[in-house]
Amino acid sequence: MKKSRFTFNVFLLILFVMIYPPLRSQELNGKKGGAISGLAPTPPLGYNSFDSYLVFLDEEKANAMIDIMAEKYKPFGYEYFVVDAGWYNNVELYKGTNYPKKKLGLTLDGYGLPEPSKAYFPSGIKALADHAHEKGLKFGVWIIRGIPKSAVEKNLPIKGTPYRARDIADTTSICVWSDKNYGVDMSKPGAQEYYNSLIDKLASWGVDYIKVDDMVPNPKEIVAIAKAIENGGHKMMYSLSPGGVNTRVDLPYYKKANMLRITSDIWDNQLSIEKGFYAWEKFSGLEGKDFWPDLDMIPFGRLCIEIPDFVEDVPEEGRNRQSHFTQDQMKTFLTQRALAASPLFIGGDLLTMDDFSYSLLTNKEMLACNQNGVMGVNVYRAGNLEVWLTSDKDEPGKGWIGIFNRTTTDRNVKLSKYDLGFTEIVDSYNVVENKNAFKMKDIWGDSEFIIDGYHQFLVPANGVVFIEFTEITANK
């Protein structure tokens, strides 16, 4: 009896469940208490302000970008506009810039909860969220784990409780790269109520999405925010950050959220592309409805645009610049994310986005592959040449492949159908080359051809050939 390659993929899934039995009933079956159901049936798409504005975005530029996003990106499925860190920083600015001359701490209310920065968002976050909603978009903000140190120093009350900040603060739990907060000791009375009050406040402003930083190593607080969303009855997308996840032990807790950063910070360099390959391979197979491993933002276009020239000792990734990616690296970067079913959040400035970047970001075939919602697998590796394949979740015999050249020289390679992953199972589960021909569409090259044996591919240095394929069966 003949069985298709796509039946073989089902076999691999069964094998995965056998290898990771603790995950089977709880994580793969979507038990109650996991990520909010229905919010992320496919990888979320949107914009995040960090790559382009770091912590210096203001409401004028944010409103202008919301308008552009609604007009130029929403028709392609991009829907979340997310303001990253800095929106509740209390600062005094250099005249004529958004760069802080003096940092004055965090802007907080009487319960230790964030308030919008008067320097950046004088009209408030609710006004910005309302504008996004009027344009048919959803709105998000960045927050960080824990309770502000200044709230603990003042011993501010926890809203709706008899407890105070010092009662719940874990002063031994501190983010290694931010000095803003202490962790919250979730064993203490008032701890859950603090997170409830934080999420309720954000929801009252119209926040639909939260990116929560410093969360991945802290499973108890991951659960606390998930409970806060559930306790308030909020429909709020929940994204975990930072990345660099090195363990699956806490996967049941990660799956309380909708997105999990699986890389460290990604920028416009080849090392970031390599990080993507590593994380993709390590976490392949964990994607699913309402939970998506996240390869971080897309640094195309203008980056770090609010850093004035007079500021010295700024690292390269913080300098005002056009993305350093070559066009081939950009194609590789986006093909990787399409095949890996990663959430797509544009990082570059929407006000000045170049035509080439825009054409890649809105390519319909790329988006179809991404929204297919299946993380591809590696089917061929020879040196630094790799083939990754993503099967269409609805139509056997269809899907997408990426032929990646992870070297600094062009490669002219001859690959068979077997090399490309076009195989089938015969007899006693013997894997052989599929006998049918395949129709191939080169997505970035905008050409079509048939493969029924071998094909010669020219793959640029640090580049990719991205193909949509369809099996041509005998009865077609």
C-alpha positions in Angstrom: 0.0 0.0 0.0 1.3 3.5 -0.9 1.2 6.3 1.6 2.0 9.9 1.0 4.8 12.0 2.6 2.1 14.0 4.3 0.9 10.8 6.2 4.6 10.5 7.3 4.3 14.0 8.9 1.4 12.7 11.0 3.7 9.8 12.0 6.3 12.4 13.1 3.7 14.2 15.2 2.8 11.0 17.0 6.5 10.3 17.6 6.9 13.8 19.1 4.0 13.2 21.5 5.6 9.9 22.6 9.0 11.6 23.2 7.4 14.4 25.3 4.6 12.6 27.2 4.3 15.3 30.0 3.1 17.7 27.3 0.6 15.5 25.6 -2.6 16.0 27.5 -2.0 19.4 29.0 -0.2 21.3 26.2 -1.2 19.7 22.9 -4.9 19.5 23.8 -5.4 23.1 24.9 -6.7 22.6 28.4 -8.6 25.4 30.2 -6.3 27.9 31.7 -4.1 28.2 28.7 -3.9 31.1 26.2 -7.1 33.0 25.6 -8.9 30.9 23.0 -9.7 32.4 19.6 -7.4 35.4 19.9 -4.7 34.0 17.7 -5.9 31.2 15.4 -3.0 32.1 13.1 0.3 33.9 13.8 -0.5 37.5 14.8 0.6 40.3 12.5 1.4 43.9 13.4 3.9 46.7 14.2 6.1 47.2 17.2 7.8 50.5 17.8 11.1 49.4 19.5 13.3 48.8 16.4 12.5 52.2 15.0 11.9 54.4 18.0 13.5 52.4 20.9 12.0 54.1 24.0 11.4 57.5 22.4 8.1 57.2 20.5 5.7 60.2 20.9 2.0 60.4 20.3 2.2 62.5 17.1 4.3 60.0 15.3 2.3 57.1 16.8 -1.0 58.5 15.5 0.6 59.1 12.1 1.8 55.5 11.9 -1.6 54.2 12.9 -3.1 56.1 9.9 -0.5 54.6 7.6 -0.8 51.1 9.0 -4.6 51.2 8.6 -4.2 52.4 5.0 -1.3 50.3 3.7 -0.8 47.3 5.9 -4.3 46.4 7.4 -5.5 45.2 3.9 -2.8 42.5 4.1 -3.7 41.4 7.7 -1.5 43.5 9.9 -3.7 44.5 12.8 -1.8 45.1 16.1 -0.1 48.5 16.7 2.2 48.1 19.7 4.0 50.8 21.7 7.1 49.3 23.2 9.1 50.5 26.2 9.3 54.1 27.3 5.7 55.1 27.3 5.6 55.7 31.1 9.1 57.1 31.5 9.2 60.5 33.3 11.8 62.5 31.4 13.0 66.0 30.5 13.9 66.2 26.8 16.6 68.0 24.9 14.9 70.8 23.0 13.7 69.8 19.6 14.3 66.1 20.2 12.7 63.1 21.8 15.9 62.2 23.5 16.0 62.6 27.3 18.2 65.2 28.8 17.3 64.0 32.3 15.6 60.8 33.5 13.2 61.3 36.3 12.0 57.8 37.0 8.7 56.2 36.1 5.3 57.9 35.9 3.0 56.1 38.3 -0.4 56.5 40.0 -1.1 56.2 43.7 -1.2 52.4 43.4 2.2 52.0 41.7 0.6 51.4 38.3 1.9 53.1 35.1 0.7 56.4 33.8 1.5 57.8 30.3 4.6 60.0 30.1 3.7 63.7 29.9 6.7 64.2 27.6 5.7 61.5 25.0 2.0 60.9 25.5 0.4 64.0 27.0 -3.1 63.0 25.6 -2.8 59.6 27.2 -2.7 56.0 26.1 -6.5 55.7 25.9 -6.6 58.5 23.2 -4.1 56.5 21.2 -5.9 53.2 21.6 -9.2 54.9 20.6 -7.5 56.2 17.4 -6.3 52.8 16.5 -9.7 51.3 17.1 -11.4 54.0 15.0 -9.0 52.9 12.2 -10.0 49.2 12.6 -6.7 48.2 14.3 -6.0 46.7 17.7 -3.7 48.4 20.2 -0.9 47.1 22.5 1.7 48.3 25.0 4.9 47.0 26.5 5.1 46.3 30.3 7.7 44.6 32.4 7.4 41.9 35.1 7.1 43.0 38.7 6.3 46.1 40.7 8.2 49.4 40.4 11.0 49.9 42.9 9.7 53.4 43.5 6.3 52.0 44.5 8.1 49.8 47.0 10.2 52.6 48.3 7.0 54.7 48.9 5.2 51.5 50.1 2.1 52.4 48.0 -1.1 50.5 48.5 -2.3 47.6 46.4 -5.6 48.7 44.9 -8.6 47.0 46.5 -6.7 45.3 49.2 -5.3 46.1 52.7 -1.8 45.3 51.5 1.1 47.4 50.3 3.9 47.2 47.8 6.5 46.0 50.4 4.2 43.1 51.3 4.4 41.6 47.9 7.8 42.7 46.5 10.6 40.1 46.1 13.6 42.4 46.4 15.9 39.4 45.5 14.2 39.0 42.0 15.6 41.7 39.7 15.8 41.8 35.9 19.4 41.5 34.8 19.1 44.3 32.2 16.6 46.7 33.8 16.6 48.4 37.2 13.0 49.5 37.2 11.2 46.8 39.1 11.4 44.1 41.7 9.7 40.8 41.1 6.4 39.9 42.8 6.3 37.1 45.4 3.2 35.2 44.2 3.0 33.4 47.6 2.1 36.7 49.3 -1.5 38.0 49.8 -2.1 40.9 47.5 0.3 39.7 44.8 -2.4 38.4 42.4 -4.5 41.5 43.2 -1.6 43.7 42.1 -1.4 42.1 38.7 -5.2 42.1 38.5 -5.2 45.9 39.0 -2.5 46.4 36.4 -4.3 44.4 33.7 -7.7 46.0 34.6 -6.2 49.5 34.2 -4.6 48.7 30.8 -7.9 47.2 29.6 -9.8 50.3 30.7 -7.7 52.3 28.3 -8.6 49.9 25.4 -5.4 47.9 25.4 -5.9 44.7 23.3 -2.3 43.3 23.5 0.5 43.2 26.1 4.1 42.5 25.5 5.5 41.5 28.9 9.2 41.7 29.3 11.5 39.7 31.6 8.8 37.0 31.9 10.3 33.9 30.3 12.4 32.8 33.3 9.6 33.5 35.8 6.7 31.0 35.4 4.8 32.0 38.5 4.4 35.5 37.3 3.6 34.3 33.8 0.6 32.5 35.3 -0.3 35.5 37.4 -0.8 37.7 34.4 -2.8 35.0 32.6 -5.0 34.8 35.6 -5.4 38.6 35.7 -6.5 38.6 32.1 -9.0 35.8 32.9 -10.2 37.3 36.2 -11.0 40.5 34.4 -12.7 38.8 31.5 -10.4 40.6 29.1 -9.8 39.6 25.5 -6.1 40.6 25.5 -3.3 39.1 23.5 -0.5 38.0 25.7 3.1 38.0 24.4 6.1 36.8 26.5 9.5 38.4 26.3 12.6 38.4 26.3 13.7 35.4 24.3 16.6 33.0 24.3 14.5 30.3 25.7 16.8 27.3 26.5 14.4 24.9 28.2 11.0 23.2 27.6 10.5 22.5 31.3 8.3 25.6 31.6 6.4 25.1 28.4 3.1 24.5 30.2 3.4 28.0 31.6 4.6 29.6 28.4 1.4 28.2 26.8 -0.6 30.4 29.1 0.4 33.2 26.7 -0.3 33.6 22.9 3.3 34.3 21.8 6.6 33.2 23.2 9.9 34.9 22.2 12.3 32.1 21.4 15.3 34.3 20.3 17.3 37.0 22.0 17.0 40.5 20.5 17.1 40.4 16.7 18.7 43.2 14.6 19.8 43.8 11.0 22.8 41.4 10.8 23.6 37.9 9.7 24.1 36.7 13.3 20.4 37.5 13.9 19.4 35.3 10.9 21.5 32.5 12.3 19.8 32.9 15.7 16.5 32.5 13.9 17.5 29.1 12.3 18.7 27.8 15.7 15.5 28.8 17.5 13.2 27.6 14.7 14.7 24.1 14.7 14.7 23.8 18.4 11.1 24.8 18.9 9.6 23.3 15.7 6.4 21.4 16.4 5.2 23.5 19.3 3.1 25.9 17.3 -0.7 25.7 17.3 -3.9 27.6 17.6 -3.5 30.5 20.0 0.2 29.8 20.7 3.0 30.9 18.5 6.8 30.7 19.0 8.1 34.2 18.1 11.3 35.0 16.2 11.1 38.7 17.2 10.5 41.8 15.1 11.4 42.6 11.5 14.1 45.3 11.3 13.5 46.6 7.8 13.5 50.3 6.8 14.6 53.1 9.1 15.8 52.0 12.6 16.6 53.9 15.8 15.6 57.2 14.2 15.3 59.3 17.4 19.0 59.0 18.4 20.5 62.5 17.9 23.9 62.8 16.3 25.4 64.4 19.4 24.9 61.4 21.5 28.2 59.5 21.9 29.1 55.9 22.8 25.9 54.5 21.2 26.4 50.8 20.2 25.9 50.0 16.5 22.5 48.5 16.9 21.3 51.8 18.5 22.5 54.1 15.7 20.1 56.0 13.4 20.3 54.1 10.1 18.6 52.4 7.2 18.6 48.6 7.8 21.9 47.0 7.1 20.4 43.9 5.5 21.1 43.3 1.9 18.1 42.5 -0.3 19.0 38.8 -0.3 19.3 38.8 3.5 15.9 40.5 3.7 14.4 37.7 1.6 16.0 35.1 3.7 14.8 36.8 6.9 11.2 36.9 5.8 11.2 33.5 4.2 12.5 32.1 7.5 9.6 33.7 9.4 7.0 32.7 6.8 8.0 29.0 6.9 8.4 29.0 10.7 4.9 30.5 11.2 6.4 33.2 13.4 4.3 36.2 14.3 5.2 39.0 11.9 5.7 42.4 13.7 7.3 45.1 11.6 10.0 46.9 13.5 11.1 49.6 11.0 9.5 53.1 10.8 6.2 53.0 8.9 6.4 56.7 8.1 9.5 56.2 5.9 9.3 52.6 4.8 11.0 52.0 1.5 9.2 50.4 -1.5 11.3 47.2 -1.5 10.7 46.4 2.2 7.0 47.1 1.7 6.8 44.8 -1.3 8.3 41.9 0.8 6.2 42.6 3.8 3.0 42.6 1.8 3.8 39.7 -0.6 0.6 37.6 -0.6 2.3 34.3 -1.1 4.7 34.9 1.8 1.7 35.9 4.0 -0.2 32.8 2.9 2.7 30.6 4.0 3.0 32.4 7.3 -0.8 32.3 8.0 -0.9 28.6 7.1 0.3 28.3 10.7 2.6 25.3 10.4 6.3 25.5 11.4 8.3 23.9 8.7 11.0 21.2 9.1 14.5 20.7 7.8 14.5 18.0 5.1 17.9 18.5 3.6 21.3 19.7 4.8 24.6 19.6 3.0 27.2 21.9 4.5 25.7 25.3 4.8 22.9 24.6 2.2 19.6 23.7 3.7 16.1 22.9 2.5 13.1 23.6 4.8 9.6 22.4 4.0 6.2 23.6 5.3 3.1 21.5 4.3 -0.2 23.1 3.6 -2.4 22.3 6.6 -5.5 21.8 4.5 -4.3 20.4 1.1 -2.0 17.4 1.0 0.5 17.7 -1.9 0.8 21.4 -1.5 3.1 23.7 0.5 6.2 25.8 0.5 10.0 25.2 0.6 13.0 27.4 1.3 16.4 26.6 -0.1 18.8 28.6 2.1 22.4 29.3 1.3 24.1 30.1 4.7 27.4 31.1 3.1 29.0 34.3 1.8 29.3 33.0 -1.8 26.6 32.2 -4.4 25.8 28.5 -4.8 24.7 26.7 -8.0 23.2 23.4 -6.8 21.4 20.5 -8.4 18.7 19.0 -6.1 16.4 16.1 -6.6 12.8 15.8 -5.6 14.0 13.6 -2.7 16.4 16.4 -1.6 13.5 18.9 -1.7 11.4 16.7 0.6 9.1 15.3 -2.1 8.9 11.8 -0.8 6.4 9.1 0.0 6.1 6.0 2.1 5.8 2.6 0.4 5.6 -1.0 1.7 7.0 -1.3 5.2 7.4 2.4 5.8 10.2 2.8 3.3 10.7 6.5 2.3 11.3 6.9 -1.4 11.2 9.8 -3.9 7.7 10.8 -4.9 7.1 9.6 -8.5 4.8 12.5 -9.4 6.0 15.8 -10.9 5.6 19.1 -9.0 4.6 22.5 -10.1 6.9 25.1 -8.6 6.4 28.8 -8.2 9.4 30.9 -7.3 7.9 33.5 -4.9 10.7 36.0 -4.8 11.8 35.3 -8.4 8.2 35.5 -9.8 8.6 32.5 -12.1 7.1 29.0 -12.5 8.5 25.6 -13.6 7.9 21.9 -13.3 10.3 19.5 -11.5 10.2 15.8 -12.3 13.6 14.6 -11.4 16.4 17.1 -10.7 16.5 20.9 -10.9 19.4 23.4 -10.9 19.0 26.2 -8.4 21.1 29.4 -8.1 21.0 30.5 -4.5 22.6 33.8 -3.7 25.1 34.3 -0.9 23.2 34.5 2.4 20.1 34.2 0.2 17.2 31.9 -0.5 15.0 30.4 -3.2 11.4 30.5 -1.8 9.0 28.2 -3.6 5.3 27.4 -3.4 4.7 23.8 -4.7 1.8 21.7 -5.9 2.0 18.0 -6.5 0.8 17.0 -10.0 -1.0 13.7 -9.5 -1.8 11.3 -12.3 -5.5 12.2 -12.4 -4.9 15.9 -12.8 
